[in-house]
Amino acid sequence: MEQRAPANAVELIDIGSSDDDNEPQIISPNPSVSTIPTSPYGHVLQATSSTLNQATTSCVSVDDAVILDCLGVEFGCFRFRPLPGVKHAYRICLERIHFRLAVLSNPSLYITFSILQQHIVKITMEMVRNLCHCTVFFDDLATNTIMEEMFRRNPNDCYDHSGIGAPVPVITFVLRDVLNPEDHARITSMFGTRFQASEKYLMQFSKTELRPTSKDDKIIITYPGGAQSGGFVIRVNDYKCLDDGAYLNDVMIDFYLKYFVDNILLAENRPRTHVFSSFFYQNIAPSPNENPGLENSKGRHKKVSKWTKHVNIFEKDFIIIPINLHQHWFVAIVCFPGLALITESQTPILNRAAGQSGGVRELPCILIFDSMPQDRGDVFTPILNYLTHEYEAKIGETFQFSTNNMGVDTVVVPAQVNSWNCGLFLLEYVERFFTHPIKDFSIPILGLENWFNQSCISNKRIEISLIIKDLINQDEVVLPKLFETGQLIFSDLFQFIE
């Protein structure tokens, strides 16, 4: 006997009119069962009225969803054109994914599916023949149910019938373009590590405009100094990144690091520290198909050679490198690079305060602080290669920086419990590095598991917003209100993301 899929595999199924641009009118599919062929993949889902009512009340409005602008939809061998004249037909929400497939024998009708997030295995973004493909992978229960409903309502309406066999657990939305940065960050916050993007897609994504042209483009402040100072330009849209559940962009990362060095870092530590832009690492890192070797990295160093025109980083004790890979922020800190030049077998030495209690054991090293810890071995090599070329360019001598003279370590530190706070963790790591400094730079670095607690991260959003408010003339600039959505309760989402 075939096993029926439980009613919560696909919580909402309905037939609606294609000119209906609102939430679908939910009706039970039961009355039409006798007139539609039985699916070869099992029994038709018999959704109860209580289940359908629950789906109605828990649907997220289109204002809170990512709307997919589709050229077409593919489900296994089934191919559908997007519904003409129907907006919001394909959207990704916090708790579910909605999509509508046309009943092609009657173009005025469509089937609406609403798949709960716990039945979504992952979402991938990739470029296929210059088209952006957003592919959603479902579990078996959702796959079987979708196939049953589609087959029994569209047995003769697919563009391609060949090879119909076992249900395929994916649906692909062929998009007109890559996602905009806001939608990309929103899906990342919804699905965390289950949202994956290919290198080719990310390269295309990086070419899109960082900010929309709208009232959100209004400049709040340029820090430091005025418009001609070369400072960081903060717009309304950048400020909105500080809201609960939002993903910090490069502007907010660079702004706060600059503000921290200028106003919070102790005066005696400022000459010892150099902070690179958040765009630095992507210029020295090899592309996916490029050889990461030392010889091939000369050209990449040339791209950033002028970034240190007025600074000798080998006279610095700490070099801060904010890094964004696959829409995730973390930070690398190069410590005491000049000590690597003394000798490759140098016994560890004490710093200038060695005679005082609490002297620091200095050793040349590269430390990575990551709130979603993983193997970052491929990050160390571009930094070591950069140091090698920079030394030759700045000092005029040859010296190869390597793991023989520079320790490397991905430090165990407090980790994020959601998918959108990585930028805040980066900033907190840098701040703690100076306010609660490491006393022994022997590798591995130990004892930072409880460096700070999660409340510091939530407070940092408020802290940065207050800094910006303090810097601007609030009589001339009206800032959007933040922290009113209650999105901090999004931690509840992790009953689904496990």
N, C-alpha and C positions, 0 to 999 in steps of 0.2 A: 504494500500500500504506500502511495506517495505521501510524503510529509508536507503539510501545509506550512507556508512561511507565517511566522507570527505577525500580528497586525502592526507591530511597531517597527518592522523592517522598513516599510515605506509608510510614513504616517499619514500622508495626504495624497489621494488620487481622485481626480475629478474630470469631468468633461465640461468645457466652457466655450464661450463664443470668442472667436479670434479678434473681434472688435472691442472686447472688454479689456480696458486698461487698468482696472482695479484689481484688488485681491479676488481670486476666483470664487464663484458661487459653488460651495461644496455640496455635492450630491452623492449618494451612495451608488456605486456601480452595480449593485445587486440586481435591479430590475432588468438590466440589459444582458445578463449572463446567458439567458436561454437563447438569445438571438445571435450571439457572437461565438465563433468556433472556440473550442477549448484549447488552451495553450499546451504545447508539447512539453513544457518545462515544469509542470506541476499544477496544482489547483490555483484558481484565481483568488487573489486576496479578498477576503470578506471583511472589510473594515467596518467596525461598529460605529454607531452614531456618536458614542462618547469619545471614541478615538478621533473622529473627524472634528468634533467640537473642540477637543483639546488642541488639535492642529491649528484650528482657526485662531484661537486665543493666543497661541505661542508664536505665531508668525511674526517675523521682524519686518518693520516697514521698509519700503524701498529707500528711504532716507538713510537708513543704517546699513544698507547692503552695498556690495560691490556689483555693479551692473556690467554684464559681459556683452559687448557689442559684437555679435557673431555674424560671420559669413556663412557658416554652416555648422551642423551638429552631426557627429558620427557616434553610433553605438554598435560596436561589432561590425557586421556587414550592412547594417541599416544606416542610411544617409538621409538627412533631412535638411531642407532649406529653412532659414529662419522665418518665423511667422511675419508676414507683411503687416505693417501698421500696428504691431503690438510692442509696446515698450515694456521694459522690465521682464521680458519673458525668461531671461536667463540671469539669475543672480545668486550670489553667495552671501549668506547671512551668518550670524554668530552661531546659531544652533542648527542650521540646516542649509541645504542647497536646493533651490527651486529651478526647475526647467520645464518647458512646455514643448511637446512634440505634436505636430499637426496630424489630424486624421485626414489623410490626403484624398480619400474618396469623397470627403465633404470638407473643403478648405475652410469653411466657416467654423469648424470645430477643432479643438485641440485637447490633448491629455496633459494635465499638470501633475508633475511629481514633486514631492518635497521630502528629501532624504535627510534624516537626522544625522547629526555630525558623528555620532558613535558608530555609524555604519560606513563612514568614509575612511578608507585606509590611508590615502595620501592624495595630494594634488601636485601635479608637476607642470612646469612651464618650459617649453622648448620651441626652437625655431625649426620648421620643416619647410624646405623650399621657399624660404623668405616669408613664410606665414607663421604667425604665432599660434601654437597649439596649447590650450589649457586642458589637461587630461585629469579626470577625477576617477580614482580607483575605489570601487565599492567592495564590501564584503559579500559573501555568497548569498546571504538572505536578501539584501537589497538587489543584487544582480538578478536573481531568479524572479523576484517580484516585478521588477521593471520589465523584464523580458516577457513575462506572462501577460501583463497589461498591454504592452506594445503589440505583441503578436496577436492577441485576441481582438484588439480593436483595429489593427492595421495589417491583417493577414495578407493583403494584396497591394499594399500601398507604399512599399519601400522602393527606393530607387535602385537598389542592388540586392537581389535575393540570393545570389550565389553563395554557396558554402555555408548555409545556415546549419549550425550544429550546436555545440554546447554554448551556454551563455558566456559572453565576454564581460569581465568585471570592470570595464572602463567605459566612460563616455567622454568624448573629445569635443571641445568647443573650439572651432577655428575662428580666431579673432581677427578683427580688422587691423589691430595694432597691439603693441605690448601694453601692459597696464601702466597707468600713470603712477607716479611715486606714492601718492596717497593711498590708492587702491592696493598697490603692492604691499605697503606697510600694513594695511588693514587686514589683508588675508594672512600675512605673516603673524599678526597678533592673534588671529582666530585659530590658526592651525599649527603654529609653532614649527617644530621640526618635521611635521607631516607636509609642509609646503616646501617644495624643492624646485629650484630653477637651474637649468643647464647653463654652462659657461657661455654658449653662443647666445642664449636668451639674455643673460645678464649684460653681455657686451652691447646688445641692441638696446636694452633697457637703459644703460648708462648714457646713451645718446639723447634720451628724451629730455625735455625741459624739466628742470628741478622744481619749478614753481609755476602754478597756473597764472595766466594773465587775468586778473580780476581785482576786486577791491582788496583781496588778501595780499596783493603785491605791494600795497602801500608800505613805504619805509617807516619803521618805528624809530630807529636810531642807527647811527654808524659808530661803532666802537673799535678802537679809541678815536677821539677827535672827530672832525667834521667830514664832509663828503670827499674832500681832497686828501684825507690823511692816509688812505690806503687801508683803513680799518675794515672790520667785518660789518656788512650791511645786514641788519635784522629787519625782516618784514613781518607783517601780521601773520602770514602763514607759518613762518618760522616760530613765532611766539606760541602758536596753537600746538606746536609739538610738545609743549610742556603740560598739556592737559592729560588727565588720567587716561591710561590705556593707549597713549600715543607713542610713536617711535621717534626718538630724537634724530634730527637730520644733521648734516655736516656743519651747517651754520651754527647751531646751538652747541655742538661739540667744540668747534674752534673758538667760539665766543667765550664759553665758560673757562676753557683752558687759559686763554689770554687774560681774562679777568682774574683768574686765580693767581697767576704769576704776578700780575701787576698789583694786586690788592690784598691777597691772603697769604701768599708765600712769604716766609720771613726774609727780610732784606738780605741777610747773609747768604741765603740759598739761591737768590736770583742770578747772580753771576755764574753760579755753578750749573745752571740748568738751561737747556735749550728745548723748545717745543716745536715740532714740525707740524705743518698743516695736515688735516685729515686726508688730503689728496696726495701726500708725499709717497705713502707706501705703494699705491696703485701705479705710480710712475717708475718705481724701482723693481717691482715684481714682474716676473716673466708672464707672457700670455700663455694660455693653456697648451698651445702647441709649440712653444718656444723652449729651447734648451736653457736650463737655469744655470749653466756653467759660468765660471768667472769671466772667460773671454767674451762671451755673448752679453755680459752685463755692462760692458763699457758704454754702449749706446744709451742704456737706460740711465746710467749715472750722468751722462752728458745732459739729459733732459732736466735734471735738477741741480746741475753744478752751480748755477747762479743763485740758488736758494740759500747758499752759505757764503755769499760774496763778502759779507761783513762779519763773519763769525768763524772761529776755528773750533770745531766741535771736539777736537782732541784736547782742548783746554777745559772742557766741561766735564763734570762728574756724572751728569744725568742727561740723557737725550730721550725725550718723550715722543713716541710715534703712535698716534691713534690710527687704528686699522679697521676697515670695513670690508669683510668678505662675505659674499652671499647674503647681504642685508643683515649682517650681524657685526656689532661693534665689540672690539676688545683693544687692548693696548700693549705695546712692547716698550720696555724701558731699557736703554743701553746704559750700563753702569760702569764708570771709570774706564772708558776706552783707552785713555792714555797709558794706563798701567799695563796693557797688553804689550806695549812697546819696550818695556824694561827688559824682560826676558820671558821666554815661553815656559820657563821652569822656576819662576820666581816664587819664593816662599811668601805666603800672605803677610802683608804689612798692615800696621795700624795707621789710622788717619792722623790729621794734625792734632786732634784732641786725645791722642793715645795716652798721654800722661794723666788724663782726667778719668774719673769713674765713668763707666758706660762708653768707653771708646769703641768705635765702629771698625769691624774687620773688613777692609776694602779688598775686593777682588774684581777684576774685569769680567763682565758677564752681560748677557741679554736675558731679561726676564719677561715673560708673557703673563699677563693677568687677564683671565677669560672667565666670564660668568657662565658660559656653557662649555665646560672643559672638554677638550678633545686634542688629538695629536696635531700639534702645530709645527712639526719639524720642517715643513716646507716654507715656513715664514722666516726662520733663522737665516737660511742661506742668502736670500736677497739682501738682508741687512748686513751680513758679513761681507758680501761682495761690494756693497755700497761703501762700507768703511775702508775696504782695500783701495778702491779707486779714489775715494775722497782724500785719503792720506797721500797718495801719489800726487794728486792735483794740488793739494794745499801745501804739503811739506816738500814735495819734489824728490821724495825717496820712495823706494819700493818696500812694502811690508804687507804680507798677506794675513788678514784677519781670518781666523778659523776657530774651530772648536778646540784646537790645541792650545790656544792662548786666550780664548774667551769662553767662559762657562755659559751654558744655555739651560734654561729651566722654564717649564710651564708651572707656575706656582699654584698650589692648592689654596684657594681663597673662597670667600662666600659666593654662592651661586644664585642665579636668578630663579624664581619660581614661576615665571611666566615667560612669554616670548617677545615682550616689547620693552623691557627695562634695560636692555644691554648697554645702551648709551649712557644711562645714569650710573650703571656699575662702572663703566670706564672712567667716568669723572670722579667717582668716589674712590676708585683704586688710586688714581693719581694724587688725590688730596690726602688720602691715608698714608701714601708712600712718604709724604713729607711731615704730616702731623703725628703719625705713629711710625717712625722710621725703622727700617730693618737694621739690626745691630751686627749681623754676621752675614756676609754675602757669599759664604761657602755654599756650593751647590750640593744637594737641593736646598732651597729656602724652606724653612720649617716654621710652624707655629702661627700661620696666618689664617687658619680655617675659620676662626671667629674674630676676624679683624674688625667687623662691624655687623650690625643686625639689619634686618630687612626694613625696619622703620626709617633708617637713614636714607634709603632709596626713595621712598614715598616723600619724605621731607625735602629731598633735593629738588623735586619739581617745584615745590612752593618756594624754596630758597632762591632758585634761579629767577622765578617770575618776580619775586620781590626785588631782586637786584636790578632787573630791567625797569621795573616801575620807578625805582629810586634814581635811575640814570636819565629817564626821559622827563620832558615837560608834559605832565598829564593834562594841562590846559589845552595843549595843541594836539595831543594824540589820544584817541579813545581806544583802549585795548579791549579785545573780546574777553568775556568772562570765562574763567577756567574753573575746573574742579567742582562743577555743578551736576555732572552727569551720573555720579555714583559709580563710575566704571572701575573703581578699586575693588568692587565686589566681583570683578571678572576672574578673580582667583577661583571662583566657583566653577569656572570653565574646565578646570583641570580634573573634574570628575570624568570628562570626556577624553582629555589629552593625557593619556598615561601609557 
